């Protein structure tokens, strides 16, 4: 029997049952008994009785329960606009369409409402729900902290050639910083494109690439070697990071962008006439992607709205990089008439550090050296620009003097004697301008979070150096952190070059940059039976296979690298920057 016939038969049977119940009540049967016998409520019996009295037998049939009016129903013109957008852009989902409606000021519609409209109009293809693999998502907290770089193929020309393209995306903002088509994807071509991008947007703090031969010489047949890309990163202070082999999800942002590029451009345009035509088409599409196309991962904001280029103008030149003038040449250039005004004559005198930790120069002019030096004999060399203070025969502090020729004359009347040549370079604050290659140093004590105060701003150095005294060396667009005579890390400089001389306690660097620390922090852990070890309060799963063995864990800026006898076992992202407090593995004595 067809379904419609079965439904009609059921409706007829339902009317017949109601009619019999009404007849029993009209013949004198109690309503409660009739309701119990037919399995309904007393209110239903009364309703059927009233409907029968008003319209007879046919009034007992079911009527539509649809409301007479729907004030909140989507207007027909808005529903038509939703369908029009979907047909014009088949890849737009409900979220994108709702965003575009808001931008057009057509209506403010939720994503669920748009989805229902698409569903009832047959514009959504039903598909089986899939449960994709879950990945640990991560993102840098600010732009220019990390660039993801990769090479992608699929750029076909009319003559049959297939070209590759160097692509780069900013990890925080998803802003595409590199999209250059390469006729030959050699190491030199990759480096040239990378350097051009840095000249436009500045030098990033880190770059993340796969293990391609253009990016690293780690897997060369003759042994590990430094390739051109690694050399350029080193000379520009860029921390070059590599993904784990066969782990494309680590650079998931750039891989996902490749998929969008193929779907929205490459799959529809076909072969390009020549390489310049391909580059122009991709450049136009990237410009729209950065500034016009909303990104769902950014809460429908455009990448350009979140991206901020670095403050430094240009990176270092491509290899071979020109050598920077030596410190002696820099010091002689800084002492010229363009930087310092002529001196009226320096003076020097001996004094004692006050109980407050200050060295008194004149009236309210004083320099703080610390209460731990209270009562110590100090030797002071001072002119209109700079004050050098010696404690125990060693230069302790160099700062700006703020004295004029009359003040120096008053010091002479009080016993100060004419001084010889400057014992050290001038304080940076006393300079009115500095060449770009000038290196400035400041001493800072980090707070409990590993941050330093620099130019009125808090600069995050790292929790591993919390409450430590470090030397911050500002060299062009880079900030070198020196701790215990070693280069601890290199960060982007937060200050423009013309603001360095205004830093409190700044001085001109007199020595070369110290060597870097030999390797990252290394700790040891004994793997328990469950295969999980703890480092800085973070659980790292190594595996029960290695239970009872001692593994070496390298604690780096963004991840933990677990190794055993020189072989890498696992790579875990570092969730929080807690300092390391335990270095050796705990080996308990066996129970007797």
MOSULGI-V431086 format. One line per field, one symbol per residue. phi: phi as a letter, one per 30 degrees, with the letter a starting at -180 (. if undefined). psi: psi as a letter, one per 20 degrees, with the letter a starting at -180 (. if undefined). burial: I if it has 9 or more other ideal C-beta (glycine too) atoms within 8 Angstrom, else O. A space follows every 10 residues. Layout:
phi = ???
psi = ???
burial = ???
This chain:
phi = .ddddddddd dddddddddd dddddddjdd dddddddcib dddddddddd ddddbidddd ddcdcdddbb dcddeedddd ddddddddbd ddcddddddd ddddidacbd dddddddddd ciccddbddc cddccddbad dadidaccca cbcjcccddj dcccbdcbbd ddciddcbac dcdbdddddd dddddddddd cjcddbbbbd cdddcacdcd ddjebcdddd dddddcicdd ccddeibddd cddddddedd dddcbddcci dddadedddd dddddddddd ccddcddcii cdeddcdbdd dddbdddded ddddeddddd ddddddddcc deddkdbbac abddddiccd cahccbbdbj ddceiddbcc cbbdcbbccc biicdcabbd ciccdddddd dddcjdcecd dedadddddd ccabddddcc bbcbcdddci cbdbiicccd clddceiccb ccccbiccbc ccbhibddab bdddcdddcd ddddidbddc bdddddedad dbbbbcdddd ibccbhicdc dckddceicc ccccccdcac ccbbhicdca bcdcdbcddd cbccddcddd dc
psi = pqghhgghhh hghghgghgh gghhghjjqq hggghghikr rhhhghghgg hhhhjbgiii qprpjpqhqn hjqpqhhghh hghggghhnh ipahggghgh hhhikgqopr hhghghghgi jkjpopqppq nrppqoqqpq iqqjhpppqr pqajnqrhji qprrppqqqp hgikpohpmp ppgolrhghg gghghhhhhg irprhqqpra kqhhhqkhkq hirprorggh ggggijkpoo qqrpqkmiih lhghhhhggg gggifhiiha qqgaghgggg ghgghhghgh ihoqphiklk qqhhiiporq hqgqrrrqpp qqpqqrhghg hhhhjriigp qpqioqrqrq apprhijqop fpdjorppiq hijpiqpqpp pqaihqpppp pkjqohqprq hkqahhhhhg hhhjiqqprb qpirrqqhhi qiqqrhjppq qqpqpqaijk qqpokjqopo gpiijpkqpr ppooncjqop oppkjqogrp rppiqrhjih iiqpjqqppi rrprqqqhrr pprqqppahi jprpplkppo ohqihjpiqo qppooagirp opqokippgq opqohqlqqp iphqqooqqq p.
burial = OOOOOIOOIO IOOIIOIIIO IIOIIOOOOO IOOIIOOIOO OOOIIIOIIO IIOOOOOOII OOOOOOOOOO OOOIOOOIIO IIIOIIOOOO OIOIIIIIII IIOOOOOOIO OOIIIOIIIO OOOOOOOOOO OOOOOOOOOO OOIIIIIIII IIOOIIIOOO OOIIIIIIII IIIIIIIIII IIOOIOIOII IIIIIIIIOO OIIIIIIIII IOIIIIIOOI OOOOOOIIII IIIIIIIIII IIIOOOOIOO IIIIIOIIOI IIOIIOOOOO OIOOIOIIIO IIIOIIOIII OOOIIOOIOO IIIIOIIOII IIOOIOOOIO OOOOOOIOOI IOIIOOOOII OOIOIIIIIO IOIIOOIIIO IOOOIIIOIO OOIIOIOIII IIIIIIIIII IOOOIOIIII IOIOOOIIOI IIOOOIOOIO OIOOIIIIII IOOIOOOIII IIIIIIIOOI IIOIOOOOIO IIIIIIOOOI IIIIIIIIII IIIOOIIIII IIIIIOIOII IOIOOIIIIO OOOIOOOOOO OIIIIIIOOO IIIOIIOIOI OIIOOIIOOI IIIIIIOOII IIIIOOOOII IIOIOOOOOI OOOOOOOOOO OO
